[in-house]
Structures are given as C-alpha cells and as structure tokens.
C-alpha cells in the first residue's frame, strides 16, 4: 500500500473523520484527511480540526517527565513520596485482605505502569474530593485521592494500565513549582510551535473540534465533545486530558524520531534520553495478539516499544518503532532509526477494529511511503 492506496483505504473505512500525516527528517512526506467535521456531513474535514488525544496525551507527559530526569530535577528511581508525601504509606489488596506495602512506589513505576493503581475514576475518595472542592480539585489533590483506596498489588510486582501518568503530572507540578499545563507550554508546546494543544480549549478552539462519536453495534452514535478524564474544572490529566491537532502533534513525534531534535533545532530530549524512553521496562507486559495493535511490543517509559518484530506480522522494518494511541483512535508511531514518524487523528470511542486494523496499516504504510520497504 502506497500513497494513493492509503487514501483509498481510509476513504473506504468511512470513519466520520480521519486525518493522517507522515514526517521524515522534519519534512512532511504525506498528508491526507477525509470525512466530515459535523455529524450532519455539511462540513468536510479541512485538516485544522481539533481532537481529544485521550491516552495519546501520555507520550507528551512522559516526554516532559523525561526532560526533568535529564535535568536532574527528578530521579527515575526516586520515591514518589519525595514529591507527594501521601505516597509514603500505601496499602494493597489481595484475596487475603488489605496489607501494608513493603515496596516503595518510584517514578520508574509511574512511567512503566507498575504502580498498582487502577483506572477507576469513580472511587469513593475521588467522588468525595470533587464534592469537597466543588469540582475544582487540583491535579495534585486528585493524585492524593487515587491512593486512598488500596492498590491492586505491591508497586513494581506487576503491570496494570492505570492513572500512573496522572500522578506523574502531579510530580512534575511539585518538582517545578508550575502547573502541569504551564510546564508543558514553556518546555514543549511553545518551543515546538504547538499552538493548538492543551487542556482547556478557548471558545474559538471549541469551534474547531471534530464531532465525537461512540461506536455501538457497528454504528456511529454522536456524543458530546468532551473528555471524561478531565475530572475537575482545573484538573490537567497527564494520562488522557489533552487536545491537539495533527499539525501540532506531529512536531513532537518528528522531534523524537530525530533523536530529540525538532525542526527548529530545539532539543526536546537528548538522543540517549529518547533511547531510554523507548527501552523496555516491564517484564510483566510483553503484549500479544489479544492486545490488538500491540503484538510483539513491550512497555517502556509511557510508550509501547517494539521487541519482537515478527510477532507484529509486518514486513516493514519496525524494530526501532515506538509510540502510543488513544481511546478515541488517535495514534502515533515513531522510528528514530529512520527519522520517521506518523500521527493519525479521529474521534470515535469504542472503535476496536481501528486498533487491530487501521493502526498497523498506518504504521506499515508509512515505511512504504518513505521508500524504506516495498
């Protein structure tokens, strides 16, 4: 599949809105968008639409945290309690009851989803905090609420996809004395020229959002354009709370693909830090076929990372590729060996076949469009 074939492929999938871009060495080598911004199909996609990233936010959050590791402001193996004292005394629950944790939860555990947290947004502690703060609980306050219920396991002893990166955002706030959003704006968004990325869209930005849907029984049901992972009016969710557009997000993916250096020379991360970021950290999470688009991958510092290319059933040279995706279907793949990256956006929740079909197709096709394989 090449340029014309990919366009035809996306057209035939008939997703309400699709937008994809590929960069190599800071240059756009492919762009295509199709579908409609609105459910009435009166406005065709133009390519400047905004989308909620959901878990594709995690790549941005972990890049920010890696900057602080690089600068010596936080340590990978620091206890989380160094920054958030409430994490000093943790409990976990198993079939025999609730126990005090013997292991210390570390920053590494947050990066690699080994903290023992869950993704339950409706725990009694979270609900109580939101009531007490009249819906204005801060990022740090919410992180403290996450551990008032017992963990699933001792930190470091297993893997569970969870709110770990929301806690990482809170650590960034404490370590820098800035809100998470302020830190991102100063150190990632502004230097890269990401003008339409953030947590709280302006009234003008709200007009640019593509319609959002939930895929139910083969049909697209329109739902309000909102992000349920934003738990309060001021919560900046590092795990799933950001919005962006294709033209913005690719600037970060491209920088990471070019060993941390952006198109304008800004050093987002050092080359060795990019290599660390994509290094597998998790003996408990080598994904298999049941994980849709992640067969053959391990889990590194907030990103999937290719470990077993043959398990991915791809004839493209994916051995250096890493990235992540989001609950509404957004997806990035980053390859620092070939200086190649892709970002894809859509806004459909519950869209299972997009992960198992569209994402691997996009990944493999970017190598063909770049001329790296046939």
FENKALIN-V806989 format. One line per field, one symbol per residue. ss: DSSP state (a for helix, b for strand, c for the rest). burial: # if it has 16 or more other C-alpha atoms within 10 Angstrom, else .. A space follows every 50 residues. Layout:
BEGIN
ss = ???
burial = ???
END
This chain:
BEGIN
ss = ccaaaaaaaaaaacccbbbbbbbbccbbbbbbbbbbcccccccbcccccb bbcaaaaaaaaaaaaaaaaaccccccccbaaaccaaaaccbbbbccbbbb cccccbaaaaaccccccccccccaaaaaaaaaccccccaaaaaaaacccc bccccccccccccaaaaaaaaaaaaacccaaaaaaaaaaaaacccccbcc ccaaaaccbccbbbbbccbbbbbcccccccccccccccccccbbcaaaaa aaaaaaacccbcccccbcccaaaaaaacccccccccccaaaaaaccbbbc cccbbbccaaaaccccccccbbbbbcccccbbbbbccccbbbbbbccbbc caaaaaaaaaaaaaaaaaaccccc
burial = ###..##..##...############....#########.....#.#### ##################.#...###..######..#..####....... #..###############......##..##.....############### ######.###.#############....###.###.###.####.##### #......#######.....#........####..################ #############...#####.##..######..###....######### #########..#...#####################.############. ##.###.##########.##....
END
